[in-house]
Amino acid sequence: PDSARAAHVATQAIRAMDRLVFIPGRLYSQVCPFWAAYSSDGSIATVLPWGIVSAVRIRGAARAALASITSTLTSIPLALGLIAGIIVLAALSTVVPQGMDPAWYGAHFPPLVAAVIRAVRFDVFFRSAVFLGLAGLLVLNLGFCTVTRVVRRAARHAPVRVGPDLVHLGLLVLAVSGIATGLGRREQTLAMVEGDAAGIGSGYHLALRSLQFLAYADGSPRDWISTVGITREGRPEVVVAPIRVNHPLRLPGITVYQSGWDVSGTLRLRDKSGAEVTPPQPGDYFRVGDSVWVFAGFQRDGTAWSAAFNRYEDRELVERRSVRPGDSVGPFTVEAVEAHDRTGLKVVHDPGLAPFLAALLLVTAGMSLTFLQKRRDPS
């Protein structure tokens, strides 16, 4: 009698849970003194007076939901939509400068646009939840497509078609490479003059040996060449290596790009009393009567450096003048022009580069095999 009453109580408890719990697949576990097993009509067939209740009931609705999810994740429209979304947003990210200070966006964009950029992390698009979410969905889509296709063809004993599978796999690896880049890419910017040295990560040490600036006949830049030496943990790794625009230096796990070139220096001036004044920066100006003298920067005259000034009257340029030590400009005398070329190098660590190259090879191989197999088909 006690066992019968216990069975009745357990039956009512589990049926009450059945009415209250709505979980896909009707999966729930409950610790209690009984273990219940469902019979085919849904009633409790056996109740044991000890153990752990672990009741799993898969209904038609759950199967339909699972089929719907699988159908959605393997749909071509979803894949095309995700790819289009990633392309459009990546194109927009080229319009929004990446990695700037938050105040910069507030100064260069309307307040609402700047707030949206910061909220969705569009200033670091490839590390934002938007990009990583889209790329993750694309990985799921391509993975489900690949597995579903292989399983269905195996079930039908269909001829082996490796080409499309390689294309799917290549696209899958491509999406993974994008996620790896978004999560693990690191950049380091170096502004160096000849003789400078800096650590660039992974135990590497970079020393700038020489700089070379090449110009066209009209004086416009043609190329910048930075010659560097690389050591790793004190041992020479690369004795001499030129880095040029579009010709970076590649090391295991690190790539060094030529990203810029400028001139830095100090212009020392003294006033009429002989006192040294604060060195001006390019763009600084002073007034002499109706004229405004603007310091335009440094320029090379053969092997020597000079300072360039522009004189304006009524906002019109009336004179350009290059001055050297001993020359006068307005009320000041040039004591020294100390200038030197400075190169800009960008050091990039990108864990997604190798998967990206592998993805290109897989897609190319898959498309080639598909083309060859189609040509061999009798139809």
QUIPECOR-V416810 format. One record per pair of residues at least 12 apart in sequence whose C-alpha atoms are under 6 Angstrom apart, sorted by the first residue. I is the first residue (numbers start at 1). J is the second residue. D is the distance in Angstrom with one decimal. If there is no record, write none. Layout:
i={I | I}
j={J | J}
d={D | D}
This chain:
i={7 | 24 | 25 | 25 | 26 | 27 | 29 | 29 | 30 | 31 | 31 | 33 | 33 | 33 | 34 | 34 | 34 | 34 | 35 | 35 | 35 | 35 | 35 | 73 | 74 | 74 | 74 | 98 | 98 | 99 | 99 | 126 | 127 | 127 | 135 | 139 | 142 | 163 | 163 | 163 | 164 | 166 | 166 | 167 | 167 | 170 | 170 | 170 | 173 | 174 | 174 | 177 | 177 | 177 | 180 | 180 | 181 | 181 | 181 | 185 | 185 | 186 | 186 | 187 | 187 | 188 | 188 | 189 | 189 | 190 | 190 | 191 | 191 | 192 | 192 | 193 | 194 | 194 | 194 | 195 | 195 | 196 | 203 | 203 | 204 | 204 | 205 | 205 | 206 | 206 | 207 | 207 | 208 | 209 | 209 | 210 | 211 | 211 | 212 | 212 | 224 | 225 | 225 | 226 | 226 | 227 | 227 | 228 | 228 | 244 | 245 | 253 | 254 | 254 | 255 | 255 | 256 | 256 | 257 | 257 | 258 | 259 | 259 | 260 | 260 | 261 | 261 | 261 | 262 | 263 | 263 | 263 | 264 | 264 | 265 | 265 | 266 | 267 | 267 | 268 | 268 | 269 | 269 | 269 | 270 | 270 | 271 | 282 | 282 | 282 | 283 | 283 | 291 | 291 | 292 | 292 | 293 | 293 | 294 | 294 | 295 | 296 | 296 | 306 | 306 | 306 | 307 | 307 | 308 | 308 | 309}
j={47 | 62 | 58 | 62 | 57 | 56 | 53 | 54 | 53 | 52 | 53 | 49 | 50 | 51 | 48 | 49 | 50 | 51 | 47 | 48 | 51 | 52 | 53 | 141 | 141 | 144 | 145 | 123 | 124 | 123 | 124 | 182 | 182 | 183 | 175 | 172 | 172 | 366 | 369 | 370 | 366 | 362 | 366 | 363 | 366 | 359 | 362 | 363 | 359 | 356 | 359 | 352 | 355 | 356 | 351 | 352 | 350 | 351 | 352 | 349 | 350 | 348 | 349 | 347 | 348 | 346 | 347 | 345 | 346 | 344 | 345 | 343 | 344 | 342 | 343 | 342 | 208 | 209 | 210 | 208 | 209 | 208 | 232 | 233 | 231 | 232 | 230 | 231 | 229 | 230 | 228 | 229 | 228 | 227 | 228 | 227 | 225 | 226 | 224 | 225 | 244 | 243 | 244 | 242 | 243 | 241 | 242 | 240 | 241 | 258 | 258 | 349 | 348 | 349 | 347 | 348 | 346 | 347 | 345 | 346 | 345 | 344 | 345 | 343 | 344 | 342 | 343 | 344 | 342 | 340 | 341 | 342 | 339 | 340 | 338 | 339 | 338 | 279 | 337 | 335 | 336 | 333 | 334 | 335 | 332 | 333 | 332 | 295 | 296 | 297 | 295 | 296 | 312 | 313 | 311 | 312 | 310 | 311 | 309 | 310 | 309 | 308 | 309 | 322 | 323 | 324 | 322 | 323 | 321 | 322 | 321}
d={5.9 | 5.5 | 4.6 | 5.1 | 5.0 | 4.8 | 5.9 | 4.6 | 5.3 | 5.1 | 5.8 | 5.6 | 4.5 | 5.8 | 5.2 | 4.7 | 4.7 | 5.8 | 5.6 | 5.3 | 5.8 | 5.8 | 4.6 | 4.8 | 5.5 | 5.7 | 4.9 | 4.7 | 5.6 | 5.6 | 5.8 | 4.5 | 4.3 | 5.8 | 5.7 | 5.6 | 5.8 | 4.0 | 4.9 | 4.6 | 5.9 | 5.7 | 4.6 | 4.5 | 4.9 | 4.3 | 4.8 | 4.9 | 5.4 | 5.4 | 5.2 | 4.3 | 5.2 | 5.5 | 6.0 | 4.9 | 5.8 | 5.9 | 4.6 | 5.6 | 4.5 | 5.8 | 5.2 | 5.6 | 4.6 | 5.7 | 4.9 | 5.9 | 4.6 | 5.6 | 5.1 | 5.7 | 4.7 | 5.5 | 5.4 | 4.7 | 5.5 | 5.9 | 5.5 | 5.5 | 5.9 | 5.6 | 5.3 | 5.6 | 5.8 | 4.4 | 5.7 | 5.2 | 5.9 | 4.8 | 5.5 | 5.2 | 4.5 | 5.4 | 5.1 | 5.2 | 5.9 | 4.8 | 5.9 | 5.1 | 5.9 | 5.6 | 4.8 | 5.6 | 5.1 | 5.5 | 4.2 | 5.7 | 5.4 | 5.6 | 5.3 | 6.0 | 5.7 | 4.8 | 5.8 | 5.3 | 5.7 | 4.5 | 5.6 | 5.1 | 4.9 | 5.3 | 5.3 | 6.0 | 4.4 | 5.8 | 4.5 | 5.5 | 5.3 | 5.8 | 4.6 | 5.5 | 5.7 | 5.7 | 5.3 | 3.9 | 5.1 | 5.5 | 4.9 | 5.4 | 5.1 | 5.6 | 4.7 | 5.4 | 5.5 | 5.3 | 4.7 | 5.2 | 5.2 | 4.9 | 5.5 | 6.0 | 5.6 | 5.0 | 5.6 | 5.1 | 5.7 | 4.5 | 5.5 | 5.2 | 4.7 | 5.3 | 5.3 | 6.0 | 5.6 | 5.1 | 5.5 | 5.3 | 5.8 | 4.5 | 5.2}
